[in-house]
Amino acid sequence: MEPSDIIYEGLSNFLLRKESHYYIFRVKDLVELNDLIIKEKLEVIILNPSILINRIQEFNKLRKNSPSLIWIGLIYAVFENELLSRFDDLINLTDTSDVISARLNKTLEKCNCRNNEQEELSERETEVLVKLLSGFSNKEIADQLNISIHTVISHRKNIIEKTGIKSLPGLTIYAISQKIIPLD
Amino acid sequence: MYQTHRIFAKPDMKMSDLIEENPRLLLLLEHFEIDFAVSDKTIAGICSENEISVSLFIMIVNLYNGFHPSKKDIDSLSDIIQILQFLKNSHDYYKNDKYPEIKGYIDKLPHNSYNKEVKLIENFFTDYFNEVLEHLDYEDEIAFPYFKMLTGAKDSKVMNDFSTDEYRNHHTDIETKLTDLKNLLLMHIKITDQLPLRRKLIFSLFEFEYDLQIHALIEEKILLPLIENIEKEKNHG
């Protein structure tokens, strides 16, 4: 998230030129960012801290909803330390390309191994998936498994994230292919 | 939203250079009914030859390259009929080109007891495409004629009870299931051998997905705001 075209183009060109592959999206405000977080699997958000001035509440909410996202501040003006302390890492306009890519790679490595570890569904997630495919609602699943609706929803979110499949018909095929449910 | 290409198109750029950078722009030419043999013509030249609005053309090229239009640029457009024609042509591409192609590949996958999931994939795709067709027919038969009428075209017959709110609701996200299909084939379903066939199938799904994403962006970011501007004007005047 960066209002200046020159700086956005500069930084993105420079990331795309590197050996690592990045998908780069640009958004203009926190509302668009929220949409993007829902639609895409983002790992790192680079943003100009000036966007957060008077919007700390919205920012905190985004952080809370997506705890695995890494937030990097792109600094080329003077900001209060209190604001800067909310970021996971900072990039300065004067940093060299090597410094920036080293920093990004370090943070991305952290997320990648987390993703790999999580690929298989846990026992509980499998249970939720089976119930979901049998046509039970979140409320019914929560009652049957003695867990809160909130927990059911977070299991469902994890199922989607791990399998990459969102629709029920798609999840059915997934479950059959993994022999979680029988074919018939 | 998709990966950004680096070239931001401008009227004096050569079309062939842009295609070199992003070959998917061939689809854009096809949807605008422009021949691929562009020699060394610039965007401006091609547009004037084909009587297409330069600002609209540039806006869509830039969408293909990953840049979203600004509100100011959209508000200055007045080429709804050309947008509708572009979208209609892409509908034809989905129905008459992409669908038979993907269906053909799925039909050729091994249907036997070792590959029981193939039948499921086939059914999934058939159901999915029926939904797509329903959506495209709704646009062709109800939404687009209404938009045409709004712009004052004479030959349009329209239902009176149409509204853009309804269009927005109807305009459901048909990309989700396509992504599911791709992920099933790439990550989960074991199919014996057939690598070349499966590669063609997956490539074809990627192509379809890319064009659908642009299609949805044109509808949401360009067409709908323009239609809403006209509706507002009519309601106030």
Interface residues (C-beta under 8 A of the other chain):
Chain A: S12 N13 L16 Y23 I24 F25 R26 L36 K39 E40 T163 G164 I165 K166 S167 P169 G170 T172 I173 Y174 I176 S177 Q178 L183
Chain B: M1 Y2 Q3 T4 R6 K116 E117 L120 I121 F124 D127 T176 K177 T179 D180 L181 N183 L184 M187 H188 I189 K190
